Amino acid sequence: MSNRLTFVNGQVLVAGQWQDGARLDLAEGRIVAIAPASEDATDEVVDLGGGRLVPGLIDIQVNGGGGVLFNDDPTPEGIAAMAAAHAGRGTTGILPTLISGSVAMIAAGLDAVDAAIEAGVPGCLGIHVEGPVLNRERKGIHAEDRLVPLGDDLIELLCRPRKGRVLFTIAPEYLDDAQAQALKAAGVILSMGHSNADYDTAREAFARGVTGVTHLFNAMSALHHRAPGMVGAALENQEAWCGIIVDGHHVHPAALRVALATRPLDRFVLVSDAMPCVGSPSDHFLLDGRRITVAGGRCVDDAGTLAGASLDLACAVRNSVEMVGLPLEAALAMASASPAAFLGMAGDRGTIAPGHFADLTWLDADGEPRGAWIAGQRAG
């Protein structure tokens, strides 16, 4: 199906450059041409109201949204509710994320993502399986009784052909060469996190094919001048993609500024680590039977342990500009082009350009989301 969308009275970020308005010619959900704004033969004209149209935001760590926790509802319907809640906040692509689920739960989640993609649920790009092969000393909010070694049953499950991307977070001290090679050969994207690995172990994991770092600084061995730890290995590495949670609670802005100065900005990925409270008015939710309270932008259990975040990507972009001092264009790229590249989708998503899906986010002059399009269709 072909159609045209015209955006006026605002700026459009086309292939990394701002231009005043634009007309997008679409076919089968993709951009086939970009022209100056014109209302001639246009299916929809959108007045940006002085705001900006930017590439659709992609969130690779979404535990929940719209009152749904993926762990509790690993179904196509649960995914659709989460994706819709985040689309309402400007995010056009998500990886529903399991928090150290059992093998049975992971199987259900993988199958649910396949079914959601098959059914055309807007915004579902794959799955992030975070755990359960994590270090107990760095478990964070993950339930300790769910943490297990990497067994053949889980490897076989993760290696089955899937319709979307499969991202797997593992503590690298529990990953050997043969396991890494088997997962990589099946197309699984490996990220390290919730780990007490020392510097050398983290470097070895990069060498065997781990390409991501899950929420840098949080739940990992810290940088010390005589023991650089996982943080030191990640900051030294110039190629891996490092996820960061920019909510003012997980990482101090000064630590983020130091990290951003050490390596290419396009190798950082903004993530929300969002919980069910995003897109929901509720001030609490349950995680593995524990009450998690949402207050002041934080999600914590009764002991004060952070439990994900009350954050969406558009807010993370604003925080990156206001708290950390990043240029807007860099913050936007970290929420669109960088996650697309990390997931191997740079040819399809992450930029407003011919050939890419028409995944678009409308931000007002204050950076608040006003609308989104997924494959050229209004969402949220």
N, C-alpha and C positions, 0 to 999 in steps of 0.2 A: 504494500500500500504506500502511495506517495502522498506527501503533503508538505506544506510550508509553514514555518513558524517565524514570525517577525517580532523582534524585541526592540523597543524604542525607549527613549528617555532614560538612558542608563548606559553603562559600559559593559562590554562583553569581552571575556578573556579568550581570545582566539589564538590557539597555538602559542600560548605564553605571552601574547601581546594584547594590550587593551585597545579596543576600538569602540567608537560611539555607535551603539546599536548594531544589529545584524539581522539578516534574513537567512534562515537555515532551510535548505531544501533536503527533504528526507525521503528515504525509500527503505521499506522493511526495517524501520527503526533505526537506521543509520543515517549519518550526515553524508550527503553526496556532493553538496556544494554550499559555500558560504558567500553571501553577497552583502552589499550595503543594505541597510534597512529600507524596505519598501512595502507598502500595504497592497500593492497590486497582486492579485491572484494568490492571496495568502489565506490559509485556513484559520489561523489564529494570530491576533496581534496582542502582545503583552506589553503593557506600560510598566517599565521597571521602577517607576517612581523615584528616579535618582539613584537607584541601587545598582547591583551588579549581577550579571549572569556568568557563572563560573562552571568549570567541569564538575560533574556529579561527584559528590564526596563518597569515598569508599572506606568502610570501617571493617577491619579484619579481626576485631575482638568485641563481639556483641553477645554478652551473656543473657540479655533480656531486653524487654521494652514493651510498653503498652500493657503493663501488668503481668506479662508472661515471662517466666524463667525457662530457658531452653531445657535445663536439666529436668524440670518438672513436666514439660510438655514437648518432648522431642517428636513432633508430628508436623505434617505440612501445614495444618491449621495454625499451630503455634508459631511456625516460621512466618507465615503470612501476617499474623498479628504483630510480631516483632518488626518485620520489614516495613509494614505500614506505619507503625509508630515512629520509626526512624526516618522514613520518607517524609513524614510530617514535620520533621526537624531538619530536612535538607539532605539526608543521606540516601543515595540512590543505589548503593550496593553494600551488602553485609555478608560476613561470615558468622552465622549463628555459632556460638561458642559453648562447649560443654566444659564444666568445671569438675575435673577428675571424676568422671562417670565410671560406672562398672562397664565391663565388656558388653553386657547386654544393653546398657543404656547407649553406649557408643554405637553399637550396631543399629539401634533404633534411630539414633540421630543421623547416621550416614544414610540409612534408607529413606528417612524423612526428607533429607535434603535432595536426594535423587528424585523423589516423588514431587517435591515442590518445584524443582527445575523442570521436570517433565510436564507439570501442570501449568507452567508459565507464571509462577508466583513472582511478581515484580521485585527485583532487587536481591534475590538470593543467588549468590555467586559460588557457594561451596560451604565448607564447614571448618571450624577451628576446634581441634581436639586438644584441650589444654590439660595435660596429665592423662592418666594417673601415675605416670612414671616420673615422680618428682621426689626431691629430697625432703625428708621430714623436718629437718632443721630450717628449711626455707619454705614451708608449706603455705604460709599466709593463712587465708581463710579456707583453703582446701581441707576437706575432712581427712584426718590422718588414717582412719580405718579404710579409706578407699585407695591409698597409695600402695602400688604393687610394682614388682619388677616388670620389665618388658618381656612378655612371653610370646611364644610362637602364635598363640591364638589371636592376640592383638595385632601382631605384625601381619598375619594373613588377612585379618579383617580390614586393616588400613590399606592393604595393597590391592584389594579388589578394584576393578575398573569402576569409576564414578563419573557422574555427569558434571560435577563442579570441582573446584579446587579443594584439596585436602591439606590443611596446615596442621602440623603436629608439634606441640610444645613438649619438650622432654628435658629432664636434667641430664646434661651430657656425660656426667660421671657414670651413668647407667646405660650408655649406648656404645656398642662396640662396632668395629669396622664392618663386619658382615651384616649386622642389623641395619646400619646406615646405608650400605649399598643396596640392600633389598628394598628398603623404603624409597630411596631415591630412584631406583630403576622403575618403580611403580608410579612415579610422579608425585609422591608425597613431598611436600615442602617442609623442611625441618627447621625448627626454631628452638633455641635453648632458653630455659627459664626455671624459676623455683629451684635453684641449684646452689650447692655449696662448692662447686668445682673451683679448683685453683686456676691460676693464670695459664699454666701449661696445659691443663686438661681442656680448658675452653679453647685454646689455640688449636689443639689437636682436633676438637670437634669441628671447628671451621675448616680445617684441612680435609676432613672426611666428608664434607658436604653440607654441614649446617649453614644455612644462609640467613637466618633471622635471630633476633634477640627479643624475647617477649618482655614487655614493659621494663625497659632499661632502668637500672638502679633498684627497682622493687623486687624483693624476694630473690636476691642473688648475692654472692660473695662480693664485698665492697672493694673499692680501690684503696689500698694502703701503700705507703711509699716503699715498703719492703715486701709486700705481698699484693701485687696488682689485682688479683682476683678476676672474676668474670667481667666486672665493670671495666677494669684496665684492659683486658683482652678485647672487649667490644669497642672501646674508644680508640684503641690502636688500629683495629681492623678498618680498612677503608672501603670495603666492598659489601659487607653484610648490612642488612636492613635492621635498624633498631627501632622498635616500637616505643613510644613515650606517651605517658598520660599527663596531659597539661591541664590540671584542674586546681592547682594551688595547694593540693593536699598530699598527693602521692610523691611529688618531687619538688624541692625548693627551686624557684626560678633561677637562682644563681647557679645551682648545680646543672640545670638545663643549659644555661648560657655557656658554661665551661664545656659541657659535652658537645654542644653544637659547634663550638670553635675548633674541635679537634678533628673533624672528619666532614666529608661532603654533606651538605644539607639534604641533597636528594636521596641520601641513604637513611634518612630518618622518616618514620611513619607515625603520624598522629593516630592514636587509638582512643576509643572511649572507655573500654572495659565496662560498658553500660550494663546496668541492672534493670529489673522490671519497672523501677520507678520512673525511668525515662519515658515520657509520653503518658504518664499516669499520675493522678493526684495523690496516690497513696503515700503515707509517710513511713511505711515499713513493708517488709516482705519476709518470707521464710526461706532459708537456705539450709538444706539438710536438717530441718527441724529447728534451726536456730533463728531467733528473731533478729533481723537486721533493721536498724533504725536509720531513717534518712532525715538528716537535719543539717542545715548550713552547707548544703552541697556535698556532704559526706555520707557514705554508707558504712556503718560500723556495727559490730556485734556488741554484746554486753561487756566484753572485755576491752573494747576500744579498737579491735583489729579492723583495718580497712577491708571492706568486702565489695570489691568492684567499685564502681563510680556512678554518681548521679550526673552524667555528662553526655552530651552528644557532640558530634564532630564539628558542627558549626560553632558551638561554644568553645571547643578546643582550638579552633582557628582564631577566634577572638582573643582567647587567653594567650595564645602564642605571640600575638601582636602586642597586646596590652601588658602582659606580665613579663614576657621574655624579651620583647623588643624586636621580634622578627619582622621583616617586610611582609606585607600582606601576600604578595605573590609567592614568597617562599612557604609561608604557612599553608596557603591553598594547595601548593604542589605536594606538600607533605601529607595532605588529606585526599589527594586524588592521583596525581601521576606516580608518586612513590609507591603507594600500596598496589596500584595497577602493575607497576614493574615488578614488584616483589612477587606478585601472584602469577607473573608470566602473561599478563593481559595488556601490556603496553600498546599493542597494536589495535586494541579494541576499545579501551577505556582510559580515563585519566586525563584526557585533553579534548577540547572542542576543536575538532579538525575533521576534514573529509575522510571517510572510511571508518570513523569511530561511531559507536553507538551514541544516539542522542540522549545521553544521560547528563542532565543539566540541573544545576542548583541556583535558585534565585535568592540572593541576599540583599537586604535593604541597606541603606546608607550606614547603619550602625552594625552591620554584619549579622543581623538576625535573619533566620530563614523565612522566606515568604512563599516559597513554592519549589516544586521539583518535577522533573520529567524523567521517566525511565523509558528508554527506547522510543522517545518522542511522545509518550503519553503522560498526561498529568497524573501525578501520584500524590499519595498522602492525604 
